[in-house]
Amino acid sequence: MDYFDGKRILDRYHIKSAESRYVASKDEAAEFASGGAIVLKLISSKALHKSKAGLVKLGLKGNQIPRAYSELLIKGASLKPYKIIAQKMSEPGIEIILGGKTDEQFGKMILIGLGGIYVEAFRDFAIRSVPITKYDATAMIDQLRSRDVITHQGKNRKMIENLLMSMSALLQANESITEVDLNPIVVHEGSYEAVDIRILKT
Amino acid sequence: MAKMDLTPMLKPRSVAIIGASRDPGKVGHVILQNYLNAGYSGRIYAVNKNATEVMGIKCYESVLKIKDTIDLAVIAIPAKFVPETLEECGKARVKTTIVVSGGFAEIGNVDLQEQLKSIADKYNMPTLGPNCLGVMDPRSRIDTLFLPTYKLSRPQVGGVSFLCQSGAVGSTVLDLIAGEGFGLSKFISYGNAAQVDEVDLLNFLADDPDTKVIIMYIEGIKRGRAFIETARRVTRKKPVIVLKGGRTSAGQAAAHSHTAALAGSYEDHEAVFRQFGFTIAEDISDMLNYAKIFNSEPFPKGNRVGIITNGGGIGVLASDEIGMSGTLKLAEISDKSKTTLRRNLPPLVNIRNPLDLAGDAGSQRYEEALSVFNSDDSIDSILAICLFQTPGADSSVAAKLINFKEKSEKPLIVLSIGADYTRMHKIMMESSGLPVYDSPYAAVHSLSQLLKYAEYRKNAPN
């Protein structure tokens, strides 16, 4: 599903994601940055792992922006059709993964875990079948070894429980959405934002 | 299909053994023999086209010739003859059937299995199997297992029911259960689950008054959403301990997102088990260890454990397990209890938890410690370590523990490690309903699972 269609669905369920837009030129990218730091990403159905393929340029400022844009154009030559997204750079925080999938037996499932580069290394995650209850949301967080890190020693617990409830509602209500992958969501004390969105529809 | 009544299958008043044979090497021979050995008190009929009599019992040519209502027909004939025989059972208004025979979907004969299912459905006749061991119920003394009793010991009557997809796991675990003190309510091996599946069986056992604890071995689940609804219902009534086979998934290789890569088929099963209050066993030994404590012990009110021991080191190991459990913790003995213990125990006993009664401790010291721990509100469950190698420990300590078990309202489990002399006392204690473990790990993990389930029962929404 298109990145911004995905973002709009998240908006509907009050799941926050980083401010982003498609850019078609270096100038548009620089204008979007308006002096701040941005991320540039090349999106193509031919490249599933963007960061592994060097298609994500982080923390770009000033004249780094046009340079990174040119590099993406070169990489994109073999990945057509593609689009380039500019996104406001998030403050550093704890990266989590929040997702959903469809199990052939049990139907929709929801997953939360330690995210970003730690997903594969630590495999610290909890899964439940959808819909979940408040009890399940609490139990999912308790199941994680990284629960204190993810919740900032409990201060973000309520926020993450609500995030789980929203994702459960999204998965439950949208039958055609078979898979959702928000990885990472950057969590700060009292706030968070999804910085990558992948949603699959039948 | 709506909820099935499996009572005629497990408490049949009349049974027909189809394929009863004079040849001791045939499955049908062993089944009939076992029925006779088990002392089944209902009416029993043998069906065999090619014989007039087997083991002194008259043989009928077909189930249709029997002028009696048949609650259960056990079918042990070659697969290709099964549909025709099942059809006859339907016409004869047999209430339930068990197809022991193999040779269906497990070797690719999917159509033959489908045929079996549609006949069973047509006559609304609950049919277990095919490719299964069938059922055993020591209360009604039915035993359709084709494994002779000298090879596989039969468990005594008890409160644990065992659902098993695989015949091999089924017979092995059943043999082990026979050596445990807790006893069996029902054993149901359901094989390929052409018609009756784990959802039907769990539903039945949820309402079965003789079943206190369910243990199950499964490889696959057929109706995921129905399973979820049933799981939710059954764990509100009684504990279910599950061991899942086939945990690695080839499907994970094909996954195309991080979420799908993490959540393979086993992870999803595990998630559902956890979400709906199942207790997950990692191994056969876990299943039995957990069954034992769930069967006899009340729910702990909290996570604080008091340890009584007659050997320091084993107390230390048990404390370590408690520390690592993530659920349990060592209790702080109350000041009042400390005063009583100081007054009544010899000065060499250091009054702390674990309470080390020393190697010369006999039944008197155990009694003192047990009664103080039992009335101390800061202790939720008691782990009594009794090492029978010590000078003071003998049958009188075991007797004291058994005696104490009757009055204790807190979970009380025993840890005794050793060979023959210890085993003898383990049997003594277990047959009186006191769970005895042979390692700190097994004891503490079992207690931890009991606490987790107690908390699920208390906190999980309906």
Interface residues (C-beta under 8 A of the other chain):
Chain A: L48 I97 G99 G100 K101 D103 E104 Q105 F106 G107 M109 L111 G113 V119 E120 R123 F125 A126 I127 R128 S129 I132 T133 K134 Y135 D136 A139 Q143 E179 V180 D181 N183 R198 L200
Chain B: I221 K222 R223 G224 R225 F227 I228 H256 S257 H258 T259 A260 A261 L262 A263 S265 E267 D268 H269 E270 A271 V272 R274 Q275 N459 A460 P461
